[in-house]
Amino acid sequence: MTDWLMLVGNPFLGGELNGYFGMTINLIAISTLFWINALGSLRPMRMRG
């Protein structure tokens, strides 16, 4: 999870975009991972098999 957030937060998007845009993408990534983990823990069967 940390590696993915570091990848998203890296300045490959552009130096000037890394402030607000990077923070927005980080929030989206965190919420997406949170919902995936929440839904995965609510299901009796795991998707991983």
N, CA, C and O atoms as a printed pandas DataFrame, in Angstrom:
     atom_number atom_name residue_name chain_id  residue_number  x_coord  y_coord  z_coord
0              1         N          MET        A               1    0.839   -1.200    0.000
1              2        CA          MET        A               1    0.000    0.000    0.000
2              3         C          MET        A               1    0.871    1.246    0.000
3              4         O          MET        A               1    0.597    2.206   -0.720
4              5         N          THR        A               2    1.923    1.225    0.811
5              6        CA          THR        A               2    2.796    2.401    0.874
6              7         C          THR        A               2    3.529    2.604   -0.443
7              8         O          THR        A               2    3.715    3.734   -0.892
8              9         N          ASP        A               3    3.945    1.496   -1.062
9             10        CA          ASP        A               3    4.656    1.606   -2.341
10            11         C          ASP        A               3    3.759    2.231   -3.398
11            12         O          ASP        A               3    4.207    3.054   -4.196
12            13         N          TRP        A               4    2.478    1.832   -3.400
13            14        CA          TRP        A               4    1.549    2.365   -4.396
14            15         C          TRP        A               4    1.324    3.849   -4.182
15            16         O          TRP        A               4    1.282    4.623   -5.138
16            17         N          LEU        A               5    1.180    4.248   -2.915
17            18        CA          LEU        A               5    0.968    5.666   -2.623
18            19         C          LEU        A               5    2.207    6.470   -2.982
19            20         O          LEU        A               5    2.098    7.602   -3.452
20            21         N          MET        A               6    3.389    5.892   -2.764
21            22        CA          MET        A               6    4.613    6.603   -3.125
22            23         C          MET        A               6    4.721    6.733   -4.636
23            24         O          MET        A               6    5.190    7.751   -5.145
24            25         N          LEU        A               7    4.285    5.693   -5.358
25            26        CA          LEU        A               7    4.295    5.762   -6.819
26            27         C          LEU        A               7    3.362    6.853   -7.305
27            28         O          LEU        A               7    3.705    7.617   -8.206
28            29         N          VAL        A               8    2.175    6.926   -6.704
29            30        CA          VAL        A               8    1.197    7.932   -7.121
30            31         C          VAL        A               8    1.689    9.329   -6.752
31            32         O          VAL        A               8    1.464   10.285   -7.495
32            33         N          GLY        A               9    2.358    9.447   -5.607
33            34        CA          GLY        A               9    2.804   10.747   -5.132
34            35         C          GLY        A               9    4.072   11.235   -5.810
35            36         O          GLY        A               9    4.464   12.389   -5.637
36            37         N          ASN        A              10    4.720   10.360   -6.585
37            38        CA          ASN        A              10    5.957   10.750   -7.257
38            39         C          ASN        A              10    5.716   11.849   -8.289
39            40         O          ASN        A              10    4.631   11.919   -8.867
40            41         N          PRO        A              11    6.693   12.697   -8.529
41            42        CA          PRO        A              11    6.521   13.842   -9.433
42            43         C          PRO        A              11    6.571   13.464  -10.910
43            44         O          PRO        A              11    6.999   14.276  -11.730
44            45         N          PHE        A              12    6.137   12.233  -11.276
45            46        CA          PHE        A              12    6.080   11.901  -12.699
46            47         C          PHE        A              12    4.901   12.603  -13.353
47            48         O          PHE        A              12    4.822   12.667  -14.580
48            49         N          LEU        A              13    3.977   13.134  -12.543
49            50        CA          LEU        A              13    2.843   13.876  -13.079
50            51         C          LEU        A              13    3.258   15.270  -13.498
51            52         O          LEU        A              13    2.552   15.932  -14.257
52            53         N          GLY        A              14    4.401   15.716  -13.007
53            54        CA          GLY        A              14    4.840   17.081  -13.279
54            55         C          GLY        A              14    5.070   17.797  -11.964
55            56         O          GLY        A              14    4.298   17.624  -11.021
56            57         N          GLY        A              15    6.125   18.601  -11.886
57            58        CA          GLY        A              15    6.493   19.254  -10.631
58            59         C          GLY        A              15    5.417   20.189  -10.126
59            60         O          GLY        A              15    5.113   20.187   -8.933
60            61         N          GLU        A              16    4.830   20.993  -11.005
61            62        CA          GLU        A              16    3.873   21.996  -10.565
62            63         C          GLU        A              16    2.529   21.368  -10.219
63            64         O          GLU        A              16    1.742   21.942   -9.467
64            65         N          LEU        A              17    2.268   20.178  -10.777
65            66        CA          LEU        A              17    0.990   19.520  -10.513
66            67         C          LEU        A              17    1.039   18.681   -9.249
67            68         O          LEU        A              17    0.008   18.211   -8.768
68            69         N          ASN        A              18    2.243   18.493   -8.710
69            70        CA          ASN        A              18    2.411   17.514   -7.646
70            71         C          ASN        A              18    1.768   17.953   -6.340
71            72         O          ASN        A              18    1.509   17.113   -5.479
72            73         N          GLY        A              19    1.501   19.251   -6.166
73            74        CA          GLY        A              19    0.934   19.710   -4.904
74            75         C          GLY        A              19   -0.522   19.329   -4.755
75            76         O          GLY        A              19   -0.849   18.368   -4.059
76            77         N          TYR        A              20   -1.401   20.078   -5.406
77            78        CA          TYR        A              20   -2.839   19.871   -5.235
78            79         C          TYR        A              20   -3.305   18.609   -5.954
79            80         O          TYR        A              20   -4.084   17.828   -5.409
80            81         N          PHE        A              21   -2.822   18.415   -7.186
81            82        CA          PHE        A              21   -3.248   17.278   -7.994
82            83         C          PHE        A              21   -2.793   15.966   -7.364
83            84         O          PHE        A              21   -3.549   14.995   -7.316
84            85         N          GLY        A              22   -1.553   15.946   -6.880
85            86        CA          GLY        A              22   -1.033   14.742   -6.246
86            87         C          GLY        A              22   -1.794   14.403   -4.979
87            88         O          GLY        A              22   -2.050   13.232   -4.696
88            89         N          MET        A              23   -2.160   15.437   -4.205
89            90        CA          MET        A              23   -2.907   15.211   -2.976
90            91         C          MET        A              23   -4.290   14.653   -3.288
91            92         O          MET        A              23   -4.780   13.765   -2.590
92            93         N          THR        A              24   -4.916   15.179   -4.340
93            94        CA          THR        A              24   -6.242   14.689   -4.733
94            95         C          THR        A              24   -6.169   13.226   -5.154
95            96         O          THR        A              24   -7.016   12.421   -4.765
96            97         N          ILE        A              25   -5.155   12.880   -5.950
97            98        CA          ILE        A              25   -5.002   11.489   -6.396
98            99         C          ILE        A              25   -4.696   10.582   -5.211
99           100         O          ILE        A              25   -5.161    9.443   -5.162
100          101         N          ASN        A              26   -3.913   11.085   -4.252
101          102        CA          ASN        A              26   -3.623   10.292   -3.062
102          103         C          ASN        A              26   -4.894   10.019   -2.273
103          104         O          ASN        A              26   -5.096    8.904   -1.793
104          105         N          LEU        A              27   -5.765   11.039   -2.131
105          106        CA          LEU        A              27   -7.026   10.844   -1.419
106          107         C          LEU        A              27   -7.906    9.835   -2.143
107          108         O          LEU        A              27   -8.532    8.984   -1.512
108          109         N          ILE        A              28   -7.952    9.931   -3.469
109          110        CA          ILE        A              28   -8.757    8.986   -4.250
110          111         C          ILE        A              28   -8.206    7.569   -4.097
111          112         O          ILE        A              28   -8.966    6.611   -3.955
112          113         N          ALA        A              29   -6.878    7.446   -4.126
113          114        CA          ALA        A              29   -6.258    6.128   -4.001
114          115         C          ALA        A              29   -6.518    5.537   -2.622
115          116         O          ALA        A              29   -6.821    4.350   -2.501
116          117         N          ILE        A              30   -6.402    6.364   -1.576
117          118        CA          ILE        A              30   -6.629    5.890   -0.213
118          119         C          ILE        A              30   -8.069    5.433   -0.039
119          120         O          ILE        A              30   -8.325    4.373    0.531
120          121         N          SER        A              31   -9.023    6.245   -0.540
121          122        CA          SER        A              31  -10.430    5.880   -0.382
122          123         C          SER        A              31  -10.761    4.631   -1.198
123          124         O          SER        A              31  -11.544    3.788   -0.759
124          125         N          THR        A              32  -10.159    4.512   -2.398
125          126        CA          THR        A              32  -10.405    3.327   -3.225
126          127         C          THR        A              32   -9.878    2.072   -2.543
127          128         O          THR        A              32  -10.575    1.060   -2.474
128          129         N          LEU        A              33   -8.637    2.136   -2.035
129          130        CA          LEU        A              33   -8.066    0.990   -1.338
130          131         C          LEU        A              33   -8.863    0.670   -0.084
131          132         O          LEU        A              33   -9.033   -0.497    0.267
132          133         N          PHE        A              34   -9.358    1.719    0.601
133          134        CA          PHE        A              34  -10.152    1.506    1.811
134          135         C          PHE        A              34  -11.435    0.762    1.482
135          136         O          PHE        A              34  -11.806   -0.177    2.187
136          137         N          TRP        A              35  -12.116    1.172    0.416
137          138        CA          TRP        A              35  -13.380    0.528    0.044
138          139         C          TRP        A              35  -13.143   -0.895   -0.439
139          140         O          TRP        A              35  -13.943   -1.787   -0.158
140          141         N          ILE        A              36  -12.043   -1.117   -1.168
141          142        CA          ILE        A              36  -11.722   -2.476   -1.621
142          143         C          ILE        A              36  -11.478   -3.381   -0.414
143          144         O          ILE        A              36  -11.953   -4.516   -0.374
144          145         N          ASN        A              37  -10.730   -2.867    0.573
145          146        CA          ASN        A              37  -10.456   -3.659    1.771
146          147         C          ASN        A              37  -11.721   -3.878    2.584
147          148         O          ASN        A              37  -11.934   -4.967    3.117
148          149         N          ALA        A              38  -12.572   -2.844    2.686
149          150        CA          ALA        A              38  -13.805   -2.957    3.466
150          151         C          ALA        A              38  -14.754   -3.967    2.829
151          152         O          ALA        A              38  -15.297   -4.831    3.517
152          153         N          LEU        A              39  -14.953   -3.863    1.520
153          154        CA          LEU        A              39  -15.851   -4.796    0.837
154          155         C          LEU        A              39  -15.273   -6.203    0.848
155          156         O          LEU        A              39  -16.008   -7.183    0.966
156          157         N          GLY        A              40  -13.959   -6.300    0.725
157          158        CA          GLY        A              40  -13.321   -7.612    0.746
158          159         C          GLY        A              40  -13.455   -8.286    2.102
159          160         O          GLY        A              40  -13.610   -9.505    2.177
160          161         N          SER        A              41  -13.398   -7.496    3.184
161          162        CA          SER        A              41  -13.507   -8.075    4.518
162          163         C          SER        A              41  -14.953   -8.416    4.845
163          164         O          SER        A              41  -15.211   -9.284    5.679
164          165         N          LEU        A              42  -15.907   -7.734    4.190
165          166        CA          LEU        A              42  -17.316   -8.029    4.435
166          167         C          LEU        A              42  -17.747   -9.309    3.726
167          168         O          LEU        A              42  -18.690   -9.967    4.164
168          169         N          ARG        A              43  -17.074   -9.669    2.642
169          170        CA          ARG        A              43  -17.457  -10.862    1.900
170          171         C          ARG        A              43  -16.920  -12.114    2.579
171          172         O          ARG        A              43  -15.795  -12.120    3.077
172          173         N          PRO        A              44  -17.718  -13.169    2.599
173          174        CA          PRO        A              44  -17.252  -14.422    3.218
174          175         C          PRO        A              44  -16.153  -15.092    2.395
175          176         O          PRO        A              44  -15.270  -15.747    2.951
176          177         N          MET        A              45  -16.206  -14.929    1.066
177          178        CA          MET        A              45  -15.187  -15.521    0.198
178          179         C          MET        A              45  -14.267  -14.433   -0.328
179          180         O          MET        A              45  -14.717  -13.351   -0.707
180          181         N          ARG        A              46  -12.976  -14.730   -0.347
181          182        CA          ARG        A              46  -12.018  -13.737   -0.833
182          183         C          ARG        A              46  -11.863  -13.843   -2.337
183          184         O          ARG        A              46  -12.016  -14.916   -2.920
184          185         N          MET        A              47  -11.549  -12.688   -2.970
185          186        CA          MET        A              47  -11.414  -12.658   -4.419
186          187         C          MET        A              47  -10.114  -13.344   -4.869
187          188         O          MET        A              47   -9.994  -13.762   -6.021
188          189         N          ARG        A              48   -9.150  -13.452   -3.956
189          190        CA          ARG        A              48   -7.822  -13.901   -4.342
190          191         C          ARG        A              48   -7.806  -15.388   -4.694
191          192         O          ARG        A              48   -6.989  -15.818   -5.508
192          193         N          GLY        A              49   -8.679  -16.163   -4.103
193          194        CA          GLY        A              49   -8.699  -17.593   -4.406
194          195         C          GLY        A              49   -7.502  -18.319   -3.833
195          196         O          GLY        A              49   -7.375  -19.532   -4.003
